[in-house]
């Protein structure tokens, strides 16, 4: 038997004891060592699961690293005992997102396993908890890539949760110095300051447009003065953000939405028309995971600061509750430690 975190109904999530997986010749089994709590996990719990059949369950957890404990006979590039990271977006069984396997568990099976695709090797000097950051860091990097930013650009990041902080880190790592981080939580703003942002502001406590004009300069669209920011990244999801950005944005600025909006949002298309600004979205990490893993040895000391809390698997429900709190960053669940 093994422990697996399952969603049973809306708001009903339990650490169940279930039978061990039955892997096939194309599969591997990984003894989980660390798995991070993702905002998606919390969303799935609120929704009562994803792709859950009546009377069934949704196993969750997808930000995982561990040790290979079974290798199918057709798998030639993965070794027993190898330290690995799961790339859940590439798993045929959608690990932790509606498939039969979730990584808040003692063990997790990856079907049709391929090294470099859905399973990635952990660099030798990287611990399991740092390795488990690869998935959210890849989400953050994809958002930054979609913003098409370069050194010299001025960028604003809405939201300093784990994804937003990851974006801040990648922007600074890319040589972009004029990065403004926004959040309602002073604890999260302090984490952004520790990374080295130009400014970290509570948008409710200040006149954001005026503050950005001071920091990023101004522009002009017809008779209207605008903010000089080149790119905005929304990792917060507040319904006012899109409208506020459009109203103050300069000519041909860019905005990337990575937050999940569950309800429609009104936007002022008239203002957007005159600025010719671009609004796009970013989801997942189509190609970024290997780059993130390769960067970990260089960034590991910075990455460790992004983990705020640790919980054992037996206390995973408490970990989920902590991840809802504004004073948390990445909450990490340790397994088989």
Secondary structure, DSSP 8 states (H G I E B T S, - for coil): -EEEEEEEETTEEEEEEE------TT-EEEEEEEEE--HHHHHHHHHT-SS--TT--EEB--EEEEEEEEE-TT--S--TT-EEEE-GGG-TT-TTBTSS--SSBSEEEETT--BTTTEEE--TT--HHHHTTHHHHHHHHHHHHHHT--TT-EEEEE--SHHHHHHHHHHHHTT--EEEEE-S-HHHHHHHHHHT-SEEE-TTTS-HHHHHHHHH-EEEETTEEEE---EEEE-S--TTHHHHHHHH--TT-EEEE-S---S-----HHHHHHHT-EEEE--S-TTTHHHHHHHHHHHHHHHHTTEEEEEEGGGHHHHHHHHTSTT-SEEEEE---
